Each structure stands twice: as C-alpha cells, then as structure tokens.
Amino acid sequence: MPKHNVTQAFHYATGGEVLHFKKGEQELPPDVAAHAIKHGFVPAPKTPTAKQPDAPAKAEPAAKQ
C-alpha cells in the first residue's frame, strides 16, 4: 500500500465498523485512500501532464513584390 499524507483526521465506515485515521503520513487501503482523496482529507496525487507540442513558429510574411 502506498503512503498518503493525511491532512485532516477522518473516519471511514466499512462493514459495521468505523475506522479512525489520524493526521500524518500513513499507508491507506485503496478504498480508504479513494474516499480520503474524494473528500479532501488527502491531497490528490499529481498526475504527469502530457507535454504540449511546441507552438509552430510564426510564418514569415511573404516578400512584398
């Protein structure tokens, strides 16, 4: 399980049991991590953005005749 930095303590209910997660860096099960990210208790992981292709260079103005 990857570690997540919990920025605010929260509770997670599953199967009739309520789990408490304290503030700080800790390993979270995938379903708990998804819940925490969705509700803002853990910052969303940064996804690599696709590099935008460079803008084409400005076309040279046609020579005046």
N, CA, C and O atoms as a GROMACS GRO file, in nm:
protein
  260
    1MET      N    1   0.084  -0.118   0.000
    1MET     CA    2   0.000   0.000   0.000
    1MET      C    3   0.089   0.125   0.000
    1MET      O    4   0.183   0.134   0.078
    2PRO      N    5   0.058   0.219  -0.087
    2PRO     CA    6   0.137   0.343  -0.088
    2PRO      C    7   0.103   0.430   0.031
    2PRO      O    8  -0.007   0.423   0.086
    3LYS      N    9   0.199   0.512   0.070
    3LYS     CA   10   0.177   0.603   0.182
    3LYS      C   11   0.108   0.729   0.132
    3LYS      O   12   0.135   0.777   0.022
    4HIS      N   13   0.019   0.781   0.215
    4HIS     CA   14  -0.054   0.904   0.184
    4HIS      C   15  -0.036   1.000   0.301
    4HIS      O   16  -0.024   0.957   0.416
    5ASN      N   17  -0.033   1.129   0.271
    5ASN     CA   18  -0.022   1.230   0.375
    5ASN      C   19  -0.162   1.281   0.409
    5ASN      O   20  -0.219   1.362   0.336
    6VAL      N   21  -0.216   1.232   0.519
    6VAL     CA   22  -0.350   1.272   0.563
    6VAL      C   23  -0.338   1.412   0.623
    6VAL      O   24  -0.265   1.432   0.720
    7THR      N   25  -0.411   1.508   0.565
    7THR     CA   26  -0.402   1.647   0.612
    7THR      C   27  -0.506   1.680   0.716
    7THR      O   28  -0.495   1.782   0.786
    8GLN      N   29  -0.608   1.595   0.729
    8GLN     CA   30  -0.713   1.616   0.828
    8GLN      C   31  -0.762   1.478   0.871
    8GLN      O   32  -0.791   1.394   0.787
    9ALA      N   33  -0.772   1.456   1.003
    9ALA     CA   34  -0.820   1.328   1.054
    9ALA      C   35  -0.962   1.303   1.005
    9ALA      O   36  -1.040   1.396   0.989
   10PHE      N   37  -0.994   1.175   0.981
   10PHE     CA   38  -1.128   1.141   0.933
   10PHE      C   39  -1.166   1.001   0.977
   10PHE      O   40  -1.081   0.922   1.020
   11HIS      N   41  -1.295   0.969   0.966
   11HIS     CA   42  -1.349   0.837   0.996
   11HIS      C   43  -1.392   0.772   0.865
   11HIS      O   44  -1.434   0.840   0.771
   12TYR      N   45  -1.382   0.640   0.860
   12TYR     CA   46  -1.426   0.563   0.744
   12TYR      C   47  -1.503   0.442   0.794
   12TYR      O   48  -1.450   0.361   0.869
   13ALA      N   49  -1.628   0.430   0.752
   13ALA     CA   50  -1.712   0.319   0.795
   13ALA      C   51  -1.712   0.208   0.690
   13ALA      O   52  -1.730   0.234   0.571
   14THR      N   53  -1.690   0.085   0.736
   14THR     CA   54  -1.694  -0.030   0.646
   14THR      C   55  -1.739  -0.153   0.724
   14THR      O   56  -1.686  -0.183   0.831
   15GLY      N   57  -1.836  -0.224   0.670
   15GLY     CA   58  -1.880  -0.350   0.730
   15GLY      C   59  -1.924  -0.338   0.875
   15GLY      O   60  -1.896  -0.428   0.955
   16GLY      N   61  -1.992  -0.231   0.912
   16GLY     CA   62  -2.037  -0.214   1.050
   16GLY      C   63  -1.928  -0.170   1.146
   16GLY      O   64  -1.950  -0.166   1.267
   17GLU      N   65  -1.814  -0.136   1.094
   17GLU     CA   66  -1.701  -0.092   1.176
   17GLU      C   67  -1.660   0.048   1.130
   17GLU      O   68  -1.658   0.076   1.010
   18VAL      N   69  -1.628   0.135   1.224
   18VAL     CA   70  -1.584   0.270   1.191
   18VAL      C   71  -1.436   0.280   1.225
   18VAL      O   72  -1.395   0.258   1.339
   19LEU      N   73  -1.357   0.314   1.124
   19LEU     CA   74  -1.213   0.328   1.143
   19LEU      C   75  -1.176   0.475   1.152
   19LEU      O   76  -1.233   0.558   1.080
   20HIS      N   77  -1.083   0.508   1.239
   20HIS     CA   78  -1.036   0.646   1.255
   20HIS      C   79  -0.894   0.654   1.200
   20HIS      O   80  -0.807   0.575   1.236
   21PHE      N   81  -0.872   0.751   1.113
   21PHE     CA   82  -0.739   0.774   1.057
   21PHE      C   83  -0.692   0.911   1.104
   21PHE      O   84  -0.758   1.012   1.081
   22LYS      N   85  -0.575   0.912   1.169
   22LYS     CA   86  -0.520   1.036   1.223
   22LYS      C   87  -0.444   1.112   1.116
   22LYS      O   88  -0.414   1.060   1.008
   23LYS      N   89  -0.414   1.236   1.148
   23LYS     CA   90  -0.339   1.324   1.059
   23LYS      C   91  -0.195   1.275   1.051
   23LYS      O   92  -0.138   1.231   1.151
   24GLY      N   93  -0.135   1.281   0.933
   24GLY     CA   94   0.004   1.242   0.914
   24GLY      C   95   0.021   1.143   0.801
   24GLY      O   96  -0.077   1.098   0.742
   25GLU      N   97   0.144   1.110   0.772
   25GLU     CA   98   0.174   1.018   0.662
   25GLU      C   99   0.153   0.875   0.709
   25GLU      O  100   0.206   0.834   0.812
   26GLN      N  101   0.075   0.799   0.631
   26GLN     CA  102   0.045   0.661   0.667
   26GLN      C  103  -0.002   0.583   0.545
   26GLN      O  104  -0.041   0.642   0.444
   27GLU      N  105   0.001   0.452   0.557
   27GLU     CA  106  -0.048   0.366   0.450
   27GLU      C  107  -0.199   0.354   0.463
   27GLU      O  108  -0.251   0.331   0.572
   28LEU      N  109  -0.269   0.370   0.351
   28LEU     CA  110  -0.414   0.358   0.349
   28LEU      C  111  -0.454   0.252   0.248
   28LEU      O  112  -0.396   0.246   0.139
   29PRO      N  113  -0.552   0.166   0.282
   29PRO     CA  114  -0.603   0.072   0.182
   29PRO      C  115  -0.661   0.149   0.064
   29PRO      O  116  -0.704   0.263   0.081
   30PRO      N  117  -0.663   0.089  -0.054
   30PRO     CA  118  -0.708   0.161  -0.175
   30PRO      C  119  -0.847   0.223  -0.163
   30PRO      O  120  -0.867   0.336  -0.208
   31ASP      N  121  -0.944   0.153  -0.103
   31ASP     CA  122  -1.079   0.209  -0.092
   31ASP      C  123  -1.083   0.327   0.004
   31ASP      O  124  -1.158   0.422  -0.017
   32VAL      N  125  -1.004   0.320   0.110
   32VAL     CA  126  -0.997   0.431   0.206
   32VAL      C  127  -0.926   0.550   0.142
   32VAL      O  128  -0.968   0.664   0.160
   33ALA      N  129  -0.819   0.523   0.067
   33ALA     CA  130  -0.746   0.631   0.000
   33ALA      C  131  -0.836   0.703  -0.100
   33ALA      O  132  -0.833   0.826  -0.109
   34ALA      N  133  -0.915   0.628  -0.176
   34ALA     CA  134  -1.005   0.689  -0.274
   34ALA      C  135  -1.107   0.779  -0.203
   34ALA      O  136  -1.136   0.889  -0.249
   35HIS      N  137  -1.161   0.731  -0.091
   35HIS     CA  138  -1.257   0.810  -0.012
   35HIS      C  139  -1.190   0.938   0.041
   35HIS      O  140  -1.248   1.046   0.032
   36ALA      N  141  -1.070   0.924   0.094
   36ALA     CA  142  -0.998   1.038   0.151
   36ALA      C  143  -0.965   1.143   0.045
   36ALA      O  144  -0.976   1.263   0.071
   37ILE      N  145  -0.925   1.099  -0.072
   37ILE     CA  146  -0.894   1.192  -0.182
   37ILE      C  147  -1.021   1.262  -0.228
   37ILE      O  148  -1.022   1.383  -0.250
   38LYS      N  149  -1.129   1.185  -0.244
   38LYS     CA  150  -1.256   1.241  -0.291
   38LYS      C  151  -1.308   1.350  -0.197
   38LYS      O  152  -1.363   1.450  -0.243
   39HIS      N  153  -1.290   1.331  -0.067
   39HIS     CA  154  -1.344   1.425   0.031
   39HIS      C  155  -1.241   1.526   0.081
   39HIS      O  156  -1.272   1.605   0.171
   40GLY      N  157  -1.121   1.526   0.026
   40GLY     CA  158  -1.022   1.628   0.057
   40GLY      C  159  -0.939   1.604   0.182
   40GLY      O  160  -0.874   1.697   0.230
   41PHE      N  161  -0.940   1.483   0.237
   41PHE     CA  162  -0.859   1.454   0.355
   41PHE      C  163  -0.714   1.424   0.317
   41PHE      O  164  -0.624   1.432   0.400
   42VAL      N  165  -0.693   1.389   0.191
   42VAL     CA  166  -0.561   1.360   0.136
   42VAL      C  167  -0.551   1.434   0.004
   42VAL      O  168  -0.644   1.428  -0.077
   43PRO      N  169  -0.440   1.505  -0.021
   43PRO     CA  170  -0.427   1.574  -0.150
   43PRO      C  171  -0.425   1.472  -0.264
   43PRO      O  172  -0.367   1.365  -0.252
   44ALA      N  173  -0.487   1.508  -0.374
   44ALA     CA  174  -0.490   1.420  -0.492
   44ALA      C  175  -0.348   1.403  -0.545
   44ALA      O  176  -0.269   1.497  -0.545
   45PRO      N  177  -0.315   1.282  -0.588
   45PRO     CA  178  -0.180   1.261  -0.642
   45PRO      C  179  -0.161   1.343  -0.768
   45PRO      O  180  -0.253   1.362  -0.847
   46LYS      N  181  -0.040   1.390  -0.785
   46LYS     CA  182  -0.010   1.469  -0.904
   46LYS      C  183   0.006   1.373  -1.021
   46LYS      O  184   0.083   1.277  -1.014
   47THR      N  185  -0.066   1.400  -1.128
   47THR     CA  186  -0.056   1.317  -1.247
   47THR      C  187   0.031   1.389  -1.347
   47THR      O  188   0.019   1.510  -1.366
   48PRO      N  189   0.119   1.315  -1.412
   48PRO     CA  190   0.204   1.381  -1.512
   48PRO      C  191   0.117   1.429  -1.627
   48PRO      O  192   0.036   1.354  -1.682
   49THR      N  193   0.136   1.553  -1.664
   49THR     CA  194   0.057   1.608  -1.773
   49THR      C  195   0.131   1.581  -1.904
   49THR      O  196   0.254   1.583  -1.909
   50ALA      N  197   0.055   1.557  -2.006
   50ALA     CA  198   0.116   1.534  -2.136
   50ALA      C  199   0.179   1.664  -2.183
   50ALA      O  200   0.119   1.771  -2.175
   51LYS      N  201   0.300   1.654  -2.232
   51LYS     CA  202   0.369   1.774  -2.278
   51LYS      C  203   0.300   1.824  -2.405
   51LYS      O  204   0.280   1.750  -2.501
   52GLN      N  205   0.265   1.951  -2.402
   52GLN     CA  206   0.202   2.010  -2.518
   52GLN      C  207   0.308   2.032  -2.625
   52GLN      O  208   0.419   2.075  -2.594
   53PRO      N  209   0.275   2.002  -2.749
   53PRO     CA  210   0.374   2.026  -2.855
   53PRO      C  211   0.402   2.176  -2.866
   53PRO      O  212   0.314   2.259  -2.844
   54ASP      N  213   0.524   2.205  -2.902
   54ASP     CA  214   0.561   2.346  -2.916
   54ASP      C  215   0.475   2.411  -3.023
   54ASP      O  216   0.442   2.350  -3.125
   55ALA      N  217   0.439   2.535  -2.998
   55ALA     CA  218   0.359   2.610  -3.097
   55ALA      C  219   0.442   2.627  -3.222
   55ALA      O  220   0.562   2.652  -3.213
   56PRO      N  221   0.381   2.615  -3.338
   56PRO     CA  222   0.459   2.634  -3.460
   56PRO      C  223   0.511   2.779  -3.467
   56PRO      O  224   0.446   2.874  -3.424
   57ALA      N  225   0.628   2.789  -3.522
   57ALA     CA  226   0.688   2.922  -3.534
   57ALA      C  227   0.601   3.007  -3.624
   57ALA      O  228   0.534   2.956  -3.713
   58LYS      N  229   0.604   3.139  -3.600
   58LYS     CA  230   0.523   3.228  -3.683
   58LYS      C  231   0.572   3.219  -3.827
   58LYS      O  232   0.692   3.215  -3.854
   59ALA      N  233   0.476   3.216  -3.916
   59ALA     CA  234   0.512   3.210  -4.058
   59ALA      C  235   0.573   3.344  -4.098
   59ALA      O  236   0.530   3.451  -4.055
   60GLU      N  237   0.673   3.335  -4.180
   60GLU     CA  238   0.738   3.456  -4.229
   60GLU      C  239   0.642   3.527  -4.324
   60GLU      O  240   0.580   3.462  -4.408
   61PRO      N  241   0.630   3.655  -4.313
   61PRO     CA  242   0.543   3.726  -4.408
   61PRO      C  243   0.600   3.712  -4.550
   61PRO      O  244   0.721   3.712  -4.571
   62ALA      N  245   0.510   3.701  -4.643
   62ALA     CA  246   0.554   3.685  -4.783
   62ALA      C  247   0.628   3.813  -4.826
   62ALA      O  248   0.592   3.923  -4.786
   63ALA      N  249   0.730   3.794  -4.906
   63ALA     CA  250   0.807   3.908  -4.952
   63ALA      C  251   0.719   3.998  -5.037
   63ALA      O  252   0.642   3.950  -5.121
   64LYS      N  253   0.729   4.128  -5.016
   64LYS     CA  254   0.649   4.223  -5.094
   64LYS      C  255   0.703   4.228  -5.235
   64LYS      O  256   0.824   4.226  -5.256
   65GLN      N  257   0.615   4.233  -5.331
   65GLN     CA  258   0.659   4.238  -5.471
   65GLN      C  259   0.641   4.373  -5.529
   65GLN      O  260   0.673   4.395  -5.646
   0.00000   0.00000   0.00000
